[in-house]
Amino acid sequence: MAIDNESFRMPRWGLITFGILTIIVGILAIAWPALTVVVLVMLLGIQFLIYGVVSIVAAFQAGRGRVLAVIFGVLAILAGAALFLRPLRNLDALLIVVSLFWLVGGLVQAIGALVDRDERWGLELLAGLVSVVAGIAIISWPEATLFVVAFIAGGWMIVIGMMHLVASFVGPKARLAV
Protein backbone atom coordinates (compact mmCIF):
# COMPACT_ATOMS: atom_id res chain seq x y z
CA MET A 1 0.00 0.00 0.00
CA ALA A 2 1.51 3.28 -1.07
CA ILE A 3 1.22 6.37 1.08
CA ASP A 4 0.50 9.48 -0.89
CA ASN A 5 1.26 13.04 0.05
CA GLU A 6 -2.48 13.69 0.44
CA SER A 7 -2.65 11.54 3.61
CA PHE A 8 -0.21 13.84 5.39
CA ARG A 9 -2.08 17.08 4.71
CA MET A 10 -3.95 18.62 7.58
CA PRO A 11 -7.41 19.96 6.74
CA ARG A 12 -7.88 23.72 6.77
CA TRP A 13 -9.82 23.69 10.05
CA GLY A 14 -7.00 21.64 11.63
CA LEU A 15 -4.37 24.14 10.51
CA ILE A 16 -6.42 27.05 11.82
CA THR A 17 -7.14 25.33 15.16
CA PHE A 18 -3.53 24.22 15.63
CA GLY A 19 -2.25 27.64 14.62
CA ILE A 20 -4.49 29.54 17.04
CA LEU A 21 -3.78 27.16 19.93
CA THR A 22 -0.04 27.33 19.29
CA ILE A 23 -0.12 31.14 19.25
CA ILE A 24 -2.07 31.16 22.53
CA VAL A 25 0.40 28.78 24.18
CA GLY A 26 3.28 30.92 22.90
CA ILE A 27 1.75 34.06 24.37
CA LEU A 28 1.19 32.25 27.69
CA ALA A 29 4.80 31.03 27.67
CA ILE A 30 6.01 34.62 27.33
CA ALA A 31 3.47 35.97 29.84
CA TRP A 32 4.38 33.41 32.53
CA PRO A 33 8.01 32.42 31.94
CA ALA A 34 8.41 30.78 35.37
CA LEU A 35 5.53 28.39 34.69
CA THR A 36 6.93 27.73 31.21
CA VAL A 37 10.27 26.72 32.69
CA VAL A 38 8.58 24.37 35.18
CA VAL A 39 6.64 22.70 32.37
CA LEU A 40 9.80 22.38 30.25
CA VAL A 41 11.66 20.79 33.17
CA MET A 42 8.79 18.34 33.69
CA LEU A 43 8.83 17.47 29.98
CA LEU A 44 12.58 16.90 30.20
CA GLY A 45 11.87 14.59 33.14
CA ILE A 46 9.41 12.62 31.01
CA GLN A 47 12.01 12.42 28.25
CA PHE A 48 14.59 11.04 30.72
CA LEU A 49 12.06 8.50 32.02
CA ILE A 50 11.34 7.25 28.51
CA TYR A 51 15.04 7.20 27.64
CA GLY A 52 15.80 5.20 30.77
CA VAL A 53 13.16 2.58 30.00
CA VAL A 54 14.26 2.31 26.38
CA SER A 55 17.90 2.02 27.48
CA ILE A 56 17.09 -0.83 29.86
CA VAL A 57 14.98 -2.67 27.27
CA ALA A 58 17.71 -2.22 24.65
CA ALA A 59 20.31 -3.51 27.12
CA PHE A 60 18.64 -6.90 27.17
CA GLN A 61 18.72 -7.04 23.38
CA ALA A 62 22.38 -6.03 23.12
CA GLY A 63 25.28 -8.38 23.19
CA ARG A 64 27.85 -6.20 24.95
CA GLY A 65 27.65 -3.34 27.38
CA ARG A 66 24.48 -4.57 29.06
CA VAL A 67 25.50 -3.68 32.58
CA LEU A 68 26.46 -0.11 31.69
CA ALA A 69 23.27 0.36 29.66
CA VAL A 70 21.14 -0.86 32.58
CA ILE A 71 23.00 1.39 35.04
CA PHE A 72 22.64 4.36 32.71
CA GLY A 73 18.96 3.54 32.18
CA VAL A 74 18.31 3.39 35.92
CA LEU A 75 20.13 6.70 36.41
CA ALA A 76 18.06 8.27 33.62
CA ILE A 77 14.85 7.00 35.25
CA LEU A 78 15.88 8.39 38.64
CA ALA A 79 16.84 11.75 37.10
CA GLY A 80 13.62 11.83 35.10
CA ALA A 81 11.50 11.07 38.15
CA ALA A 82 13.28 13.77 40.15
CA LEU A 83 12.80 16.35 37.40
CA PHE A 84 9.16 15.44 36.84
CA LEU A 85 8.08 15.15 40.46
CA ARG A 86 10.09 18.09 41.85
CA PRO A 87 10.93 20.43 38.96
CA LEU A 88 11.61 23.54 41.05
CA ARG A 89 13.76 21.70 43.55
CA ASN A 90 16.00 20.31 40.81
CA LEU A 91 16.16 23.37 38.58
CA ASP A 92 19.48 24.67 39.92
CA ALA A 93 21.12 21.26 39.54
CA LEU A 94 19.75 21.00 36.00
CA LEU A 95 21.21 24.38 35.09
CA ILE A 96 24.60 23.40 36.46
CA VAL A 97 24.62 20.10 34.55
CA VAL A 98 23.50 21.73 31.29
CA SER A 99 26.02 24.56 31.62
CA LEU A 100 28.89 22.16 32.32
CA PHE A 101 27.77 19.90 29.48
CA TRP A 102 27.75 22.81 27.02
CA LEU A 103 30.98 24.27 28.36
CA VAL A 104 33.00 21.04 28.31
CA GLY A 105 31.31 19.72 25.17
CA GLY A 106 31.95 23.00 23.38
CA LEU A 107 35.61 22.99 24.36
CA VAL A 108 36.02 19.40 23.15
CA GLN A 109 34.25 20.22 19.88
CA ALA A 110 36.30 23.40 19.29
CA ILE A 111 39.61 21.68 20.06
CA GLY A 112 38.63 18.70 17.89
CA ALA A 113 37.82 21.05 15.01
CA LEU A 114 41.21 22.75 15.31
CA VAL A 115 43.06 19.43 15.48
CA ASP A 116 41.18 17.60 12.69
CA ARG A 117 40.86 20.50 10.22
CA ASP A 118 38.47 18.62 7.93
CA GLU A 119 36.25 20.38 5.38
CA ARG A 120 33.76 21.50 8.07
CA TRP A 121 36.28 22.55 10.71
CA GLY A 122 35.20 26.19 10.66
CA LEU A 123 31.56 25.35 11.37
CA GLU A 124 32.57 22.83 14.03
CA LEU A 125 34.79 25.44 15.69
CA LEU A 126 31.98 28.01 15.61
CA ALA A 127 29.47 25.53 17.06
CA GLY A 128 31.92 24.63 19.82
CA LEU A 129 32.57 28.26 20.69
CA VAL A 130 28.83 29.02 20.75
CA SER A 131 28.36 26.11 23.17
CA VAL A 132 31.15 27.45 25.38
CA VAL A 133 29.56 30.91 25.43
CA ALA A 134 26.13 29.39 26.20
CA GLY A 135 27.61 27.35 29.05
CA ILE A 136 29.30 30.41 30.52
CA ALA A 137 26.07 32.43 30.15
CA ILE A 138 24.07 29.81 32.06
CA ILE A 139 26.64 29.69 34.86
CA SER A 140 26.85 33.49 35.03
CA TRP A 141 23.15 34.35 34.80
CA PRO A 142 21.01 31.29 35.64
CA GLU A 143 17.79 33.23 36.28
CA ALA A 144 18.10 35.22 33.07
CA THR A 145 18.81 32.02 31.17
CA LEU A 146 15.52 30.52 32.32
CA PHE A 147 13.57 33.54 31.14
CA VAL A 148 15.39 33.56 27.80
CA VAL A 149 14.44 29.90 27.30
CA ALA A 150 10.80 30.72 28.08
CA PHE A 151 10.79 33.70 25.70
CA ILE A 152 12.46 31.74 22.90
CA ALA A 153 10.01 28.85 23.33
CA GLY A 154 7.08 31.27 23.38
CA GLY A 155 8.31 33.21 20.36
CA TRP A 156 8.94 30.00 18.45
CA MET A 157 5.40 28.80 19.17
CA ILE A 158 3.91 32.11 18.01
CA VAL A 159 5.87 31.93 14.74
CA ILE A 160 4.88 28.29 14.16
CA GLY A 161 1.24 29.10 14.93
CA MET A 162 1.29 31.99 12.45
CA MET A 163 2.85 29.76 9.81
CA HIS A 164 0.02 27.26 10.24
CA LEU A 165 -2.56 30.03 9.95
CA VAL A 166 -0.94 31.33 6.77
CA ALA A 167 -0.74 27.80 5.39
CA SER A 168 -4.46 27.32 6.03
CA PHE A 169 -5.25 30.24 3.70
CA VAL A 170 -2.61 29.83 1.00
CA GLY A 171 -2.36 26.04 0.82
CA PRO A 172 -3.51 24.09 -2.25
CA LYS A 173 -6.90 23.22 -0.72
CA ALA A 174 -7.52 26.59 0.92
CA ARG A 175 -10.52 28.46 -0.42
CA LEU A 176 -11.28 31.92 0.86
CA ALA A 177 -14.94 32.84 1.15
CA VAL A 178 -15.40 36.26 -0.39
C-alpha beads as a LAMMPS data file, in Angstrom:
LAMMPS data file: protein, C-alpha beads

178 atoms
177 bonds

1 atom types
1 bond types

-500.0 500.0 xlo xhi
-500.0 500.0 ylo yhi
-500.0 500.0 zlo zhi

Masses

1 110.0

Atoms # bond

1 1 1 0.000 0.000 0.000
2 1 1 1.512 3.283 -1.071
3 1 1 1.221 6.368 1.080
4 1 1 0.496 9.477 -0.892
5 1 1 1.256 13.045 0.050
6 1 1 -2.482 13.688 0.440
7 1 1 -2.652 11.543 3.606
8 1 1 -0.215 13.844 5.394
9 1 1 -2.078 17.085 4.709
10 1 1 -3.951 18.620 7.582
11 1 1 -7.411 19.957 6.743
12 1 1 -7.882 23.719 6.773
13 1 1 -9.818 23.690 10.050
14 1 1 -6.998 21.645 11.629
15 1 1 -4.367 24.144 10.507
16 1 1 -6.425 27.051 11.822
17 1 1 -7.135 25.325 15.158
18 1 1 -3.530 24.221 15.632
19 1 1 -2.248 27.644 14.621
20 1 1 -4.491 29.540 17.036
21 1 1 -3.779 27.161 19.931
22 1 1 -0.040 27.326 19.295
23 1 1 -0.119 31.136 19.250
24 1 1 -2.073 31.162 22.535
25 1 1 0.400 28.778 24.176
26 1 1 3.281 30.917 22.897
27 1 1 1.751 34.061 24.374
28 1 1 1.186 32.250 27.690
29 1 1 4.798 31.031 27.669
30 1 1 6.007 34.615 27.333
31 1 1 3.471 35.969 29.836
32 1 1 4.375 33.410 32.534
33 1 1 8.007 32.424 31.943
34 1 1 8.413 30.776 35.366
35 1 1 5.532 28.391 34.688
36 1 1 6.926 27.734 31.214
37 1 1 10.268 26.718 32.692
38 1 1 8.580 24.370 35.184
39 1 1 6.638 22.695 32.370
40 1 1 9.798 22.380 30.247
41 1 1 11.665 20.787 33.172
42 1 1 8.787 18.345 33.686
43 1 1 8.833 17.468 29.976
44 1 1 12.581 16.899 30.205
45 1 1 11.865 14.592 33.143
46 1 1 9.407 12.618 31.007
47 1 1 12.010 12.419 28.252
48 1 1 14.587 11.041 30.716
49 1 1 12.055 8.499 32.021
50 1 1 11.340 7.250 28.507
51 1 1 15.038 7.198 27.639
52 1 1 15.801 5.196 30.767
53 1 1 13.156 2.583 30.000
54 1 1 14.265 2.310 26.377
55 1 1 17.898 2.021 27.479
56 1 1 17.090 -0.832 29.856
57 1 1 14.982 -2.668 27.269
58 1 1 17.712 -2.222 24.649
59 1 1 20.310 -3.512 27.120
60 1 1 18.644 -6.900 27.172
61 1 1 18.718 -7.036 23.385
62 1 1 22.385 -6.028 23.122
63 1 1 25.285 -8.377 23.193
64 1 1 27.849 -6.204 24.947
65 1 1 27.652 -3.338 27.384
66 1 1 24.483 -4.565 29.061
67 1 1 25.497 -3.684 32.584
68 1 1 26.459 -0.109 31.691
69 1 1 23.270 0.356 29.660
70 1 1 21.138 -0.856 32.581
71 1 1 23.000 1.386 35.045
72 1 1 22.638 4.357 32.710
73 1 1 18.955 3.536 32.180
74 1 1 18.310 3.391 35.915
75 1 1 20.130 6.703 36.412
76 1 1 18.057 8.270 33.616
77 1 1 14.845 6.995 35.252
78 1 1 15.883 8.388 38.640
79 1 1 16.837 11.747 37.104
80 1 1 13.622 11.829 35.098
81 1 1 11.498 11.066 38.148
82 1 1 13.284 13.769 40.146
83 1 1 12.800 16.353 37.400
84 1 1 9.160 15.439 36.838
85 1 1 8.084 15.150 40.463
86 1 1 10.090 18.088 41.853
87 1 1 10.930 20.428 38.962
88 1 1 11.605 23.539 41.054
89 1 1 13.760 21.698 43.553
90 1 1 15.999 20.314 40.812
91 1 1 16.156 23.368 38.584
92 1 1 19.476 24.672 39.917
93 1 1 21.116 21.259 39.538
94 1 1 19.747 20.996 36.004
95 1 1 21.210 24.379 35.095
96 1 1 24.605 23.398 36.462
97 1 1 24.618 20.103 34.554
98 1 1 23.499 21.734 31.291
99 1 1 26.023 24.562 31.625
100 1 1 28.895 22.161 32.321
101 1 1 27.765 19.898 29.478
102 1 1 27.754 22.805 27.024
103 1 1 30.981 24.274 28.357
104 1 1 32.998 21.041 28.307
105 1 1 31.307 19.716 25.167
106 1 1 31.946 22.996 23.381
107 1 1 35.611 22.989 24.356
108 1 1 36.017 19.398 23.153
109 1 1 34.252 20.222 19.880
110 1 1 36.299 23.396 19.294
111 1 1 39.612 21.682 20.058
112 1 1 38.628 18.703 17.894
113 1 1 37.820 21.050 15.015
114 1 1 41.209 22.753 15.305
115 1 1 43.061 19.433 15.482
116 1 1 41.184 17.601 12.692
117 1 1 40.859 20.504 10.221
118 1 1 38.468 18.618 7.933
119 1 1 36.251 20.379 5.379
120 1 1 33.763 21.502 8.075
121 1 1 36.280 22.548 10.712
122 1 1 35.198 26.195 10.664
123 1 1 31.555 25.348 11.365
124 1 1 32.573 22.835 14.035
125 1 1 34.793 25.442 15.687
126 1 1 31.976 28.006 15.611
127 1 1 29.472 25.531 17.062
128 1 1 31.923 24.632 19.818
129 1 1 32.568 28.263 20.694
130 1 1 28.826 29.024 20.751
131 1 1 28.359 26.115 23.166
132 1 1 31.148 27.452 25.383
133 1 1 29.557 30.906 25.434
134 1 1 26.125 29.394 26.195
135 1 1 27.612 27.350 29.049
136 1 1 29.303 30.412 30.524
137 1 1 26.071 32.426 30.152
138 1 1 24.073 29.807 32.059
139 1 1 26.640 29.692 34.862
140 1 1 26.852 33.489 35.034
141 1 1 23.150 34.347 34.798
142 1 1 21.006 31.290 35.638
143 1 1 17.786 33.232 36.281
144 1 1 18.097 35.222 33.069
145 1 1 18.808 32.022 31.170
146 1 1 15.518 30.521 32.316
147 1 1 13.574 33.543 31.141
148 1 1 15.393 33.559 27.803
149 1 1 14.437 29.903 27.297
150 1 1 10.797 30.719 28.077
151 1 1 10.792 33.698 25.703
152 1 1 12.459 31.737 22.897
153 1 1 10.014 28.853 23.331
154 1 1 7.076 31.272 23.379
155 1 1 8.308 33.208 20.365
156 1 1 8.941 29.997 18.450
157 1 1 5.395 28.801 19.172
158 1 1 3.913 32.112 18.010
159 1 1 5.866 31.927 14.736
160 1 1 4.881 28.287 14.161
161 1 1 1.240 29.102 14.926
162 1 1 1.289 31.993 12.450
163 1 1 2.851 29.764 9.808
164 1 1 0.018 27.258 10.241
165 1 1 -2.556 30.029 9.953
166 1 1 -0.944 31.333 6.772
167 1 1 -0.742 27.797 5.389
168 1 1 -4.459 27.323 6.026
169 1 1 -5.251 30.242 3.702
170 1 1 -2.607 29.826 0.995
171 1 1 -2.360 26.040 0.822
172 1 1 -3.506 24.092 -2.252
173 1 1 -6.902 23.224 -0.717
174 1 1 -7.525 26.592 0.923
175 1 1 -10.524 28.462 -0.421
176 1 1 -11.280 31.916 0.856
177 1 1 -14.939 32.839 1.151
178 1 1 -15.395 36.256 -0.388

Bonds

1 1 1 2
2 1 2 3
3 1 3 4
4 1 4 5
5 1 5 6
6 1 6 7
7 1 7 8
8 1 8 9
9 1 9 10
10 1 10 11
11 1 11 12
12 1 12 13
13 1 13 14
14 1 14 15
15 1 15 16
16 1 16 17
17 1 17 18
18 1 18 19
19 1 19 20
20 1 20 21
21 1 21 22
22 1 22 23
23 1 23 24
24 1 24 25
25 1 25 26
26 1 26 27
27 1 27 28
28 1 28 29
29 1 29 30
30 1 30 31
31 1 31 32
32 1 32 33
33 1 33 34
34 1 34 35
35 1 35 36
36 1 36 37
37 1 37 38
38 1 38 39
39 1 39 40
40 1 40 41
41 1 41 42
42 1 42 43
43 1 43 44
44 1 44 45
45 1 45 46
46 1 46 47
47 1 47 48
48 1 48 49
49 1 49 50
50 1 50 51
51 1 51 52
52 1 52 53
53 1 53 54
54 1 54 55
55 1 55 56
56 1 56 57
57 1 57 58
58 1 58 59
59 1 59 60
60 1 60 61
61 1 61 62
62 1 62 63
63 1 63 64
64 1 64 65
65 1 65 66
66 1 66 67
67 1 67 68
68 1 68 69
69 1 69 70
70 1 70 71
71 1 71 72
72 1 72 73
73 1 73 74
74 1 74 75
75 1 75 76
76 1 76 77
77 1 77 78
78 1 78 79
79 1 79 80
80 1 80 81
81 1 81 82
82 1 82 83
83 1 83 84
84 1 84 85
85 1 85 86
86 1 86 87
87 1 87 88
88 1 88 89
89 1 89 90
90 1 90 91
91 1 91 92
92 1 92 93
93 1 93 94
94 1 94 95
95 1 95 96
96 1 96 97
97 1 97 98
98 1 98 99
99 1 99 100
100 1 100 101
101 1 101 102
102 1 102 103
103 1 103 104
104 1 104 105
105 1 105 106
106 1 106 107
107 1 107 108
108 1 108 109
109 1 109 110
110 1 110 111
111 1 111 112
112 1 112 113
113 1 113 114
114 1 114 115
115 1 115 116
116 1 116 117
117 1 117 118
118 1 118 119
119 1 119 120
120 1 120 121
121 1 121 122
122 1 122 123
123 1 123 124
124 1 124 125
125 1 125 126
126 1 126 127
127 1 127 128
128 1 128 129
129 1 129 130
130 1 130 131
131 1 131 132
132 1 132 133
133 1 133 134
134 1 134 135
135 1 135 136
136 1 136 137
137 1 137 138
138 1 138 139
139 1 139 140
140 1 140 141
141 1 141 142
142 1 142 143
143 1 143 144
144 1 144 145
145 1 145 146
146 1 146 147
147 1 147 148
148 1 148 149
149 1 149 150
150 1 150 151
151 1 151 152
152 1 152 153
153 1 153 154
154 1 154 155
155 1 155 156
156 1 156 157
157 1 157 158
158 1 158 159
159 1 159 160
160 1 160 161
161 1 161 162
162 1 162 163
163 1 163 164
164 1 164 165
165 1 165 166
166 1 166 167
167 1 167 168
168 1 168 169
169 1 169 170
170 1 170 171
171 1 171 172
172 1 172 173
173 1 173 174
174 1 174 175
175 1 175 176
176 1 176 177
177 1 177 178
